[in-house]
Amino acid sequence: MHKYNAIITKDQRATAVLMTYGTIARAIRAKNNIIHLMCNDYRYENYIAEIILIFNVVNSPTDSSFEPPPSNFFDEFQGKARLVIAKTNDLLNRYNMSLLQPLKTSLILLLDDDDTPPPAQEIAARIYVWWKLGGVGTVGIQGRSRIIYSELSFSQNCQSAYSISYTGHGPSGCSWFALPTGLLFSSQLAQAFFQPIHSQLHNFVRKHITHPDDFAFGAFAAWATGRPSIVIPPHTAQKIYNHLISYSRQPQAQLMDTNQTQHFFTNDEQNFHRRLGMAGSFNWHFNRAWAGFWIERYFDGGPSENDGPCRSLNSDDYLTGHIFGQNSSFLQLPNWRPSFKLV
């Protein structure tokens, strides 16, 4: 490991998990454009202990291109990356820790198979924050919030009064949950999500037309831990990393290089990867809103994202100032739901 910084310890590193499906061409693209980059850039080695690619099998008796990659698919990376074959094409597989055993870390980092990974220093900043906040809940890049157009209609189970929106790369702060790309969480939390008591939720994800695994896990995480997802967009991650490097006073340390990675995928390639053909269509937004509405009702309501401590959390200065220890009360995040014991 190249020890050019002291932001996190070796034991605090994360396991990066990607998932693809169907044809070996998708696995090759993920390998060449993402995993190859991360395994050959020493900066990632400081924060990522291992990279796991889950390949969801899609059975096709007549098309050999649907065969999974060979067992030696990652041999060139000398143990830095590992292939896991899943017998079902299930989006929930990326939260199924039993598939990923043995894990080298307790911290999981989700990445997409069809987009450039975040710069290593951004990952470092978010990992630092996750541990700083006690290693509980989730930390992500982009948040999702719910919009209730009519409290009366919502209370009467009227889905038309409800919508899910992206917060984008806006200010840092609280969100009900964050997008899966770049999401950090503990393997223990994922194991709790897979408990049979939530089989109704799992079945809803598998059967719903939009397969809202991200909604389901994010809402579960907020409910189970009593904490919001802390959203740290790229510009805030840069502030945190550069501050920590300056504080460490290591002359060999380098500040965040915002041009560290390039986007390897063309628009056609990204569209090729998309699992749901209806994504972006008019019905997509309607059905995703319905999925979010059902999941919130499953957890007996969602949190208030604009009240109490979360209101003041939604600014970069407040977040970064409290992370750096100016006010230790920041570590007492607002409890949104009764605590759920993880077993």
Salt bridges, closest charged atoms under 4 A:
ASP41 OD2 - ARG43 NH2 3.09
GLU50 OE2 - ARG82 NE 2.89
GLU76 OE1 - LYS31 NZ 3.00
ASP90 OD2 - ARG206 NE 2.60
ASP113 OD2 - HIS273 ND1 3.35
ASP113 OD1 - ARG275 NH2 3.63
ASP114 OD2 - ARG274 NH1 3.16
ASP115 OD1 - HIS263 ND1 3.61
GLU122 OE1 - ARG126 NH2 3.12
ASP213 OD2 - ARG94 NH2 2.70
ASP214 OD2 - ARG144 NH1 2.75
ASP214 OD2 - ARG288 NH2 2.84
GLU269 OE2 - ARG29 NH1 3.61
GLU296 OE1 - ARG146 NE 2.80
ASP307 OD1 - ARG311 NH2 3.85
ASP316 OD2 - HIS235 NE2 2.68
ASP316 OD2 - LYS239 NZ 3.87
